[in-house]
Amino acid sequence: MTRLTRADLDALPAYVPGRNVADLARELGIAEAIKLASNEVPYGPLPGVVEAVTEAAREMHRYPDMGVLRLRDALAERFGVAADRVVTGCGSVALAETLVKATCLPGDEVMFSWRSFEAYPIIAAGAGAASVRVPNTAAHGHDLTAMAAAITDRTRLIFVCNPNNPTGTALRRPELDRFLAAVPSDVLVVLDEAYRELVTDPTVPDGLETYGDRANIVVLRTMSKAWGLAGMRMGYLVAQPEVAATVRKVVTPFSTSLVAQAAALAALAQEQEVVRRCALVTAERERVTEALRKLSIDIPDSQANFVWLPLGDRTAAFTAACESRGVIVRGFHPDGVRVTIGTPEENDTFLAAAEAALAA
Ligand SMILES: Cc1ncc(COP(=O)(O)O)c(C=O)c1O
């Protein structure tokens, strides 16, 4: 057969979305399955967002504002930065892709810790860039010393995922300070802070406040998690104006949709509710962590809305055993399982499934 696509993409693993709850419930013959696999916050859209989206939808025959002016202004005001430093996109994953497109030519290197966000190698390969994966420490966090040592003159972009997906581990200020000081000024460092709102440890720096003014730092955030807009697709970044302007040139035109812009604006007005929900999630995170440790699983401390079970070769069996009890979790073979924190009831169902799975 004639080859129509790039041969180097054949070996690339596909992004694995969380399994569909309705399918699993049907398969098991139960009323409801639970999905704790995609790091969503479980409390539904924020107040006023559905109404704002419904209103905006009346204009769906028109293109959205390509400059995303109102939303960029609102984000700029919230963070105390100039609006020309803000870029929005169809989820932060799309912006991660755009950042690689804006920095890398084929053969250049994109570095990240591994395991980390599973989209990074896919994004690098899409741009024809080489992925440099630096193994996590034994404590499941970024090995910043090894990452600094792995920088070459081909390195163009480094993702630092803080807190790290899927392990939940977080980097503290002194180690980040040291690492950033070691990165050459012509290498872009993307601080991917998708879970920033869930961080409770005051020693974990806010990347924007602490490092946001540096020329080679980009802070990447999303409204998919704490802000309840995963299905709307709205992510944003804050960079220096020159970097932001270049990113804006290559971002897919109109990719922050009309309804996503309206949803994000309405959500930003609900900060107190976001804080309240995050507190519920982080309290549950601590409870679930404790309960799993009692089951003798060596859970690293998480600063996100999920926990990491480093089950090694038990990963597949554990994931399947949870699914057979109606709980969808996310297995990363052969390293471990990531479980999103749900409502207290969902977490109880998961903990019962986990206990049974480990006993089996
Ligand atoms: C670390 C990290 N970055 C980025 C994303 C992408 O989020 P979104 O594209 O929904 O904004 C995710 C989603 O799981 C993530 O875990």
Ligand as a Chemical Component Dictionary entry (heavy atoms), coordinates in Angstrom:
data_LIG
# 
_chem_comp.id                   LIG 
_chem_comp.type                 NON-POLYMER 
_chem_comp.pdbx_formal_charge   0 
_chem_comp.three_letter_code    LIG 
# 
loop_
_chem_comp_atom.comp_id 
_chem_comp_atom.atom_id 
_chem_comp_atom.alt_atom_id 
_chem_comp_atom.type_symbol 
_chem_comp_atom.charge 
_chem_comp_atom.model_Cartn_x 
_chem_comp_atom.model_Cartn_y 
_chem_comp_atom.model_Cartn_z 
_chem_comp_atom.pdbx_ordinal 
LIG C1 C1 C 0 -0.248 18.367 33.237 1  
LIG C2 C2 C 0 -1.335 18.635 32.274 2  
LIG N1 N1 N 0 -1.179 19.605 31.384 3  
LIG C3 C3 C 0 -2.128 19.899 30.497 4  
LIG C4 C4 C 0 -3.310 19.186 30.481 5  
LIG C5 C5 C 0 -4.296 19.522 29.430 6  
LIG O1 O1 O 0 -5.451 20.059 29.905 7  
LIG P1 P1 P 0 -6.483 20.786 28.925 8  
LIG O2 O2 O 0 -6.036 20.541 27.527 9  
LIG O3 O3 O 0 -7.784 20.158 29.224 10 
LIG O4 O4 O 0 -6.394 22.225 29.288 11 
LIG C6 C6 C 0 -3.527 18.166 31.379 12 
LIG C7 C7 C 0 -4.760 17.378 31.342 13 
LIG O5 O5 O 0 -4.896 16.317 31.831 14 
LIG C8 C8 C 0 -2.504 17.884 32.306 15 
LIG O6 O6 O 0 -2.634 16.903 33.185 16 
# 
loop_
_chem_comp_bond.comp_id 
_chem_comp_bond.atom_id_1 
_chem_comp_bond.atom_id_2 
_chem_comp_bond.value_order 
_chem_comp_bond.pdbx_ordinal 
LIG C1 C2 SING 1  
LIG C2 N1 SING 2  
LIG C2 C8 DOUB 3  
LIG N1 C3 DOUB 4  
LIG C3 C4 SING 5  
LIG C4 C5 SING 6  
LIG C4 C6 DOUB 7  
LIG C5 O1 SING 8  
LIG O1 P1 SING 9  
LIG P1 O2 DOUB 10 
LIG P1 O3 SING 11 
LIG P1 O4 SING 12 
LIG C6 C7 SING 13 
LIG C6 C8 SING 14 
LIG C7 O5 DOUB 15 
LIG C8 O6 SING 16 
# 
